């Protein structure tokens, strides 16, 4: 699995962090998504897919 984020699209809703804390974080100054792990383990795959689905602006892309 490969994960990418579009920080320009991010609206800082934080849904990704709630869904997958091990993979996503937010910048302190503006809340924009920070990708912690672009190649998460298989055990995190479901959480990452959920985070992508919850993103209100579809700023998270997942390649299987």
C-alpha positions, 0 to 999 in steps of 0.5 A: 500500500502506498499513501499520498496526501494533497496538502493543498486540498486539506481543510484540516478536519482531522478525520484522518488522524482520528481514523489512523493516528499511526499514519497521519498527523496535523501541523500545529500551525494550521491543522493541515495533514502530515503523512507520517508513513507513506507505506503503512503495514498491512495491519493498518490498511483498513484504518488508512482506507477508512481515513481516505473515505472520511476525508471531506475533500478527498485529499488522501490517495491510496494505491493498493 
